[in-house]
Amino acid sequence: MINKRRQIELCAASALALGLALRIWFISHVARIAGDTLIYGDIAKNWLEHGVYGFSQSAAGPVPTLIRLPGYPLFLAFSFRLFGVEHYTAVMYVQVAIDLLTCLLVAALAGRLFGRRVGLAALWLAALCPFTASYVSAPLTETLSLACVALTFYGLERWRAAELGVNTWLWVTSAAMAYGVLLRPEQGLLAAAVIPAMFWAVLRSQSSTGSFIVRSLRPVVLAAVCVVLPLAPWTLRNWSTFHVFQPLAPRYATDPGETVPLGFQRWFRTWAIDFASTEDVYWNYNGASIDIADLPSRAFDSNDQYSRTEVLLHEYNETDNASPSLDTRFDSLAQERIHADPLRYYLALPIARLLNMAFRPRTEMFPIELEWWKWHEHPKQTAFATAYAALNMAYFILAGMGLWRWRRRGWGPSPLVAWSMIWFVVLRCALLLTLDNSEPRYTLELYPVILVWSAAVFARFKHGANSITL
């Protein structure tokens, strides 16, 4: 028995050691400090040094902003206080520790659901997953968001096992959901999946009616309040500073008074699918030139549309600044294309963008060409990207197989976790169907669920299987 336990500990330690090495390799070779990282960092620095949640845009001092929620700037401010302002390498190593903890949470959850053997399989799958591991090398919200998802579902299972009452695991689960919302606004979908599942579990466990059931729902009400409560100071601050009701962050990441080029974005949605278009066109608008050669052929329904688009882009490129006149003309072009093929706009393209976000090679952290499929231009990059895409697909296939096996066994003792996971995936995919820009990182937060489902492939589903209790 002792030898068996030592073997299990050695196996788990080996997985964590290799996972640590993988994450250190990413920090050493593909660390990225740019874009959103600098936005979060500037907010954290001004918050820490000047007490202002804003940007260094004025000689008179920082300018307040509300375009980013305070969860990640709070984490950066804490890290800056410990390791020094703008010491992003230290932040990355803290993220390594958090991500390895996420791997342990995934393993612990899989172990409780399917047994110790599956828990070890989940640990290996999580520790060696390059897609989640790579984001420790970028000070962004992803690593912490993944931890919140994993901790939420693990806490939910522990809460169920503790008989659905007001206990430590209720507070752990609620805190994970609350902080997740403070990191990214769409993480409210996690609470939207879990809290109704908690409500259903409590009702299902009670046979009485009246006041007894009302009292038994107290844990669910407390969880919901805990998720919303941290947003109250943020909402009050935004009302006091900007005189707007903004409990989350604006969809288009703009401060009050800033113009949103809705016409351009609507036109972009009439043809955009891949991440290359997001980087070459969407992110460039209102700040950098756009080359019509970067637009795919599906962006034009006729030679006339091509000519009109070329004129619009030429006018824009003269200043690289958006204008109301340009936006109106882009909107007119968008209306014409939508009217010509509404199914393309409302159904085919959103689904295509979602599939691109899920199955595109997750090479955004590597110095690899956006048009990775052009073998004749960069064969080595194409080969690597293809292999990376195949590995990503393998995780999804394993997850589908594991979910199918789990369902065939009737979800075991924990349909609560099963259905909350499924509902989380459904809600997140439904949200992604509404986005303009395709980015693979938007589907990354599905990976804690994918890893648990993938590990279920190795389950024996025998009665009385040992469970891991990390």
Secondary structure, 3 states (H helix, E strand, C coil): CHHHHHHHHHHHHHHHHHHHHHHHHHHHHHCCCCCHHHHHHHHHHHHHHHCCCEECCCCCCCEECCCCCCHHHHHHHHHHHHHCCCCHHHHHHHHHHHHHHHHHHHHHHHHHHHCHHHHHHHHHHHHCCHHHHHHHHCCCCHHHHHHHHHHHHHHHHHHHHCCCCCCHHHHHHHHHHHHHHHHCHHHHHHHHHHHHHHHHHHHHHCCCCCHHHHHHCHHHHHHHHHHHCCHHHHHHHHHHHHCCCCCCCCCCCCCCCCCCCHHHHHHHHCCCCCHHHHHHHHCCCCCCCCCHHHCCHHHCCCHHHHHHHHHHHHHHHCCCCCCHHHHHHHHHHHHHHHHHCHHHHHHHHHHHHHHHHHHCCCCCCCCCCCCCCCCCCCHHHHHHHHHHHHHHHHHHHHHHHHHHHHHHCCCCCCHHHHHHHHHHHHHHHHHHCCCCCCCHHHHHHHHHHHHHHHHHHHCCCCCCCCCCCC
